[in-house]
Amino acid sequence: MRVILRRSGSRPGGMALVAAGAVVLVTACAGGAPKKHAGTAEDPWVIGMSQCNLGEPWRVQMDADVRAAAEKHSNLKVIFKDAQNSSLTQRAQVEEFVDQGVDLLIISPKEAAPLTQPVAAAYQKGIPVIVLDREVQGDQYTQFIGADNVRIGREAGRWIRETLGGQGKIVELEGLMTSTPGQDRHQGFLEGLDLEHNPGLQIVFTGEMKWLEPDARTEMESALATNDHIDLVYAHNDPGAHGAWLAAKAAGREGEMKFVGIDGLPQEGQQYVAQGILDATFLYPTGGDVAIDEALKILGGQQVEKKIVLGTRIFTKDNIQQGGQPITN
């Protein structure tokens, strides 16, 4: 499922958004610069892909999805770079891709603010830019593709509220809170819990685990040390939820609480649910295959939507064998 938002005008800083529901398109390239490669098997289009880090399984999967989709097209070549969780490194990578003369840039930013300017600079030089997963500030890019993290967080919060019956002590393990997904998954979670009308729910510990399982385990050890009882752990990603489970298991307390994560990769979150480690995980699609589909449109001179929002689904022990349940509301 995709929810598509479209903007009027064909250039950056174009006309204002029109009334809701209206169809508005953007051109593929900001400055109309000529393409540098022919887009043939002999002279394929070159795409630069800057990944913020490969320390998270979800991001490894994103690169794999981009690679698998691109390999179906002999007229495409993708160059991958790993920013190793450094905004400065990723900024340099974007500048390198521009200097190398790539035909299109795909970037999954570590943080919004530090990457906004280099993305805008590439866009203004006529290089189409697809921003994947994490948004940058402003609108100086060709297209954004990603899931609605506020919505996913809200659905997680709602499920937690209903599962706990409005009563319980909760630990929240946050992702990187300088990133938009971390901020949005936290905001949506609070909206879903609706603490104002459910005072029996308490967030008794919050720790920032920066999307990393070892950090989540360390934070969870602190939560266990300061709380005699915990009913549920909500982690912003599945490695975080798994790290929390490992810490609780080491303390002999995993049976007293439930564990909820986000990502829902088949080989990770879904497996954890099937094994009874996690009670629920919510799909956060990588969008890698969609990015290649859209890149081909852009490089082929077609108009594309400014924003594509990807859908989600929930996996629990009750539906994991059926492939989870899509969330459509």
C-alpha positions as CSV (number, residue, x, y, z in Angstrom):
1,M,0.0,0.0,0.0
2,R,1.3,3.5,-0.8
3,V,-0.1,6.9,0.1
4,I,1.1,9.4,-2.4
5,L,1.5,13.1,-1.9
6,R,2.2,15.2,-4.9
7,R,3.5,18.8,-5.3
8,S,2.7,21.3,-8.0
9,G,5.3,22.8,-10.2
10,S,8.3,21.2,-11.9
11,R,11.2,22.9,-10.1
12,P,12.4,23.2,-6.5
13,G,10.6,25.9,-4.6
14,G,7.7,25.7,-7.0
15,M,4.1,26.5,-6.4
16,A,2.4,25.9,-3.1
17,L,0.6,22.6,-2.3
18,V,-2.8,22.5,-3.8
19,A,-6.0,21.3,-2.2
20,A,-6.0,17.8,-0.6
21,G,-6.4,15.0,-3.0
22,A,-5.2,17.0,-6.0
23,V,-2.6,15.4,-8.2
24,V,0.6,17.5,-8.5
25,L,3.9,16.3,-10.0
26,V,7.5,17.2,-9.9
27,T,10.1,16.8,-12.6
28,A,12.9,14.3,-12.2
29,C,15.7,16.7,-12.3
30,A,16.2,20.1,-10.7
31,G,18.3,21.9,-13.1
32,G,17.7,20.0,-16.3
33,A,21.3,19.1,-16.7
34,P,22.1,16.6,-19.5
35,K,22.5,13.0,-18.3
36,K,26.0,11.8,-18.1
37,H,25.4,8.2,-19.3
38,A,23.3,6.8,-22.1
39,G,21.3,4.3,-19.9
40,T,22.2,1.3,-22.1
41,A,23.9,-2.0,-21.3
42,E,27.1,-0.6,-22.8
43,D,26.9,2.7,-21.0
44,P,24.6,2.2,-18.0
45,W,23.2,5.0,-15.8
46,V,25.2,5.3,-12.6
47,I,23.4,5.6,-9.3
48,G,25.3,6.6,-6.1
49,M,23.8,5.0,-3.0
50,S,24.9,6.5,0.4
51,Q,23.8,4.3,3.3
52,C,24.1,5.9,6.8
53,N,25.5,2.7,8.3
54,L,25.6,-1.0,7.9
55,G,25.6,-1.8,11.6
56,E,21.9,-2.4,11.6
57,P,20.4,-5.5,9.9
58,W,17.6,-3.4,8.5
59,R,20.0,-1.2,6.6
60,V,21.9,-4.2,5.3
61,Q,18.5,-5.4,4.0
62,M,17.9,-2.0,2.4
63,D,21.1,-2.2,0.4
64,A,20.3,-5.8,-0.5
65,D,16.9,-4.7,-1.8
66,V,18.4,-1.9,-3.9
67,R,21.0,-4.3,-5.3
68,A,18.5,-7.0,-6.1
69,A,16.2,-4.6,-7.9
70,A,19.0,-2.9,-9.8
71,E,20.5,-6.2,-11.0
72,K,17.3,-6.8,-13.0
73,H,18.2,-3.9,-15.3
74,S,21.3,-4.1,-17.4
75,N,21.2,-0.3,-18.0
76,L,21.8,0.5,-14.3
77,K,24.9,0.4,-12.2
78,V,24.8,1.2,-8.5
79,I,27.8,2.3,-6.4
80,F,27.3,1.7,-2.7
81,K,29.0,3.7,0.1
82,D,28.7,3.1,3.9
83,A,28.9,6.3,6.0
84,Q,29.6,4.2,9.1
85,N,27.2,6.1,11.2
86,S,28.9,9.5,10.6
87,S,27.1,12.5,9.2
88,L,30.4,14.1,8.2
89,T,31.4,11.0,6.3
90,Q,28.0,10.8,4.6
91,R,28.2,14.5,3.6
92,A,31.6,13.8,2.0
93,Q,30.1,10.8,0.2
94,V,27.4,12.9,-1.4
95,E,30.0,15.4,-2.5
96,E,32.1,12.6,-3.9
97,F,29.2,11.2,-5.9
98,V,28.5,14.7,-7.3
99,D,32.2,15.1,-8.4
100,Q,32.1,11.6,-9.9
101,G,29.2,12.6,-12.1
102,V,26.6,10.1,-11.1
103,D,23.3,10.3,-12.9
104,L,21.2,9.9,-9.7
105,L,21.7,9.9,-6.0
106,I,20.0,7.7,-3.4
107,I,20.7,8.7,0.2
108,S,19.4,7.2,3.4
109,P,20.5,10.0,5.8
110,K,21.9,9.5,9.3
111,E,20.4,12.8,10.4
112,A,18.3,15.5,8.8
113,A,20.1,18.7,9.5
114,P,23.7,17.8,8.5
115,L,22.6,16.2,5.3
116,T,20.1,18.9,4.1
117,Q,22.7,21.2,2.5
118,P,24.7,18.6,0.6
119,V,21.5,17.0,-0.7
120,A,20.2,20.4,-1.8
121,A,23.5,21.2,-3.5
122,A,23.4,18.0,-5.5
123,Y,19.8,18.7,-6.5
124,Q,20.5,22.2,-7.5
125,K,23.3,21.0,-9.8
126,G,20.8,19.0,-11.7
127,I,21.4,15.6,-10.1
128,P,18.1,13.9,-9.1
129,V,18.0,12.9,-5.5
130,I,15.9,10.2,-3.9
131,V,15.8,10.5,-0.1
132,L,15.1,7.1,1.4
133,D,13.8,6.3,4.8
134,R,14.9,9.5,6.8
135,E,13.8,12.9,5.5
136,V,16.0,15.9,5.2
137,Q,14.8,19.5,5.8
138,G,13.1,21.6,3.2
139,D,12.1,20.3,-0.3
140,Q,15.4,20.5,-2.2
141,Y,15.3,16.9,-3.5
142,T,13.5,15.0,-6.2
143,Q,11.6,12.5,-4.1
144,F,11.2,11.1,-0.6
145,I,10.3,7.4,-0.1
146,G,9.6,6.0,3.4
147,A,7.1,4.7,5.8
148,D,5.1,6.8,8.3
149,N,7.0,6.4,11.5
150,V,4.5,8.4,13.5
151,R,1.8,6.1,12.3
152,I,3.8,3.0,13.1
153,G,4.7,4.3,16.6
154,R,1.0,5.1,17.1
155,E,-0.1,1.6,16.1
156,A,2.5,0.2,18.4
157,G,1.3,2.4,21.3
158,R,-2.3,1.5,20.6
159,W,-1.6,-2.2,20.6
160,I,0.4,-1.9,23.8
161,R,-2.4,0.0,25.5
162,E,-5.0,-2.6,24.5
163,T,-2.8,-5.6,25.3
164,L,-2.0,-4.3,28.8
165,G,-5.6,-3.3,29.4
166,G,-4.6,0.3,30.2
167,Q,-2.4,-0.8,33.2
168,G,1.3,-1.5,33.3
169,K,4.9,-0.3,33.6
170,I,6.6,0.2,30.3
171,V,10.2,0.6,29.2
172,E,10.9,2.6,26.1
173,L,14.2,2.0,24.3
174,E,14.7,4.8,21.8
175,G,16.6,4.9,18.5
176,L,18.8,7.7,17.6
177,M,16.8,10.7,18.8
178,T,18.6,13.2,16.5
179,S,17.0,11.2,13.6
180,T,13.5,11.7,12.4
181,P,12.5,8.0,12.7
182,G,13.5,8.0,16.4
183,Q,11.6,11.2,17.1
184,D,8.5,10.1,15.1
185,R,8.4,6.6,16.6
186,H,8.4,8.2,20.1
187,Q,5.8,10.8,19.2
188,G,3.5,8.2,17.7
189,F,4.0,5.8,20.6
190,L,2.8,8.5,23.1
191,E,-0.2,9.3,20.9
192,G,-1.1,5.6,20.8
193,L,-0.7,5.1,24.6
194,D,-2.9,8.2,25.3
195,L,-1.6,8.5,28.8
196,E,-4.0,11.4,29.6
197,H,-6.9,9.0,29.4
198,N,-4.9,5.9,30.6
199,P,-3.2,7.0,33.8
200,G,-2.6,3.3,34.7
201,L,0.1,3.1,32.1
202,Q,3.5,4.4,33.2
203,I,6.7,4.8,31.3
204,V,9.1,3.9,34.1
205,F,12.4,4.0,32.1
206,T,13.6,5.6,28.8
207,G,17.0,4.9,27.3
208,E,18.5,5.8,24.0
209,M,20.1,2.8,22.4
210,K,20.9,4.4,19.0
211,W,19.3,1.5,17.0
212,L,22.0,-0.9,18.3
213,E,21.4,-4.2,20.0
214,P,24.4,-4.0,22.4
215,D,23.4,-0.5,23.5
216,A,19.8,-1.7,24.0
217,R,21.1,-4.5,26.2
218,T,23.0,-2.1,28.3
219,E,20.1,0.3,28.7
220,M,17.8,-2.6,29.6
221,E,20.2,-3.7,32.3
222,S,19.8,-0.3,33.9
223,A,16.0,-0.5,33.6
224,L,16.0,-3.9,35.3
225,A,18.3,-2.6,38.1
226,T,16.0,0.3,38.9
227,N,12.6,-1.4,38.5
228,D,11.3,-4.4,40.5
229,H,8.7,-5.1,37.9
230,I,8.3,-4.3,34.2
231,D,5.2,-5.3,32.1
232,L,6.4,-4.4,28.6
233,V,9.4,-3.2,26.6
234,Y,8.8,-1.0,23.5
235,A,11.9,-0.7,21.4
236,H,12.2,1.5,18.3
237,N,13.6,-1.4,16.3
238,D,13.8,-5.2,16.6
239,P,17.5,-5.4,17.4
240,G,16.7,-3.1,20.4
241,A,13.8,-5.3,21.5
242,H,16.0,-8.4,21.1
243,G,18.8,-6.8,23.1
244,A,16.3,-6.0,25.9
245,W,15.1,-9.6,25.9
246,L,18.7,-10.9,26.2
247,A,19.2,-8.6,29.2
248,A,16.0,-9.7,30.8
249,K,16.8,-13.4,30.1
250,A,20.2,-13.0,31.7
251,A,18.5,-11.6,34.8
252,G,15.9,-14.4,34.8
253,R,13.1,-11.9,34.3
254,E,12.1,-12.3,30.6
255,G,8.9,-14.1,31.6
256,E,7.4,-11.2,33.5
257,M,7.2,-8.8,30.5
258,K,6.3,-8.5,26.8
259,F,8.6,-7.2,24.1
260,V,7.6,-5.1,21.1
261,G,9.8,-4.0,18.2
262,I,9.7,-2.3,14.8
263,D,11.2,-3.4,11.4
264,G,9.6,-6.8,10.9
265,L,12.3,-8.3,8.6
266,P,11.6,-11.9,7.7
267,Q,15.0,-13.2,9.1
268,E,14.9,-11.0,12.2
269,G,11.7,-9.5,13.8
270,Q,9.4,-12.1,12.2
271,Q,11.6,-14.9,13.4
272,Y,11.7,-13.5,16.9
273,V,7.9,-13.5,17.0
274,A,7.8,-17.0,15.7
275,Q,10.3,-18.1,18.4
276,G,8.3,-16.4,21.1
277,I,11.0,-13.8,21.9
278,L,8.9,-10.8,20.7
279,D,5.2,-10.5,21.2
280,A,4.8,-8.1,18.3
281,T,6.7,-6.3,15.6
282,F,5.6,-3.8,13.1
283,L,6.8,-3.8,9.5
284,Y,9.1,-0.9,8.4
285,P,9.6,-1.6,4.7
286,T,13.1,-0.6,3.4
287,G,11.7,0.9,0.2
288,G,14.8,-0.3,-1.7
289,D,12.9,-1.9,-4.6
290,V,10.6,1.1,-4.8
291,A,13.6,3.4,-5.0
292,I,15.0,1.6,-8.1
293,D,11.6,1.6,-9.8
294,E,11.3,5.3,-9.2
295,A,14.9,5.9,-10.3
296,L,14.2,4.3,-13.6
297,K,11.2,6.6,-14.1
298,I,13.3,9.6,-13.2
299,L,16.2,8.7,-15.5
300,G,13.8,7.9,-18.3
301,G,12.4,11.4,-18.1
302,Q,9.1,10.6,-16.5
303,Q,7.5,12.7,-13.8
304,V,7.3,11.3,-10.3
305,E,5.6,12.0,-7.0
306,K,7.3,14.2,-4.5
307,K,6.6,11.8,-1.6
308,I,5.7,8.1,-1.4
309,V,4.6,6.8,1.9
310,L,4.9,3.0,2.3
311,G,2.4,0.8,4.2
312,T,2.9,-1.3,7.3
313,R,1.6,-4.5,9.0
314,I,1.7,-6.1,12.4
315,F,3.2,-9.6,13.2
316,T,2.1,-11.4,16.3
317,K,2.0,-15.1,17.4
318,D,-1.6,-15.2,16.2
319,N,-0.9,-14.1,12.6
320,I,2.8,-14.8,12.0
321,Q,2.1,-18.0,10.0
322,Q,-0.3,-16.1,7.8
323,G,2.3,-13.4,7.0
324,G,1.1,-10.8,9.5
325,Q,-1.9,-8.5,9.2
326,P,-1.8,-5.2,7.2
327,I,-2.8,-2.1,9.0
328,T,-5.2,-0.2,6.8
329,N,-6.9,2.4,9.1
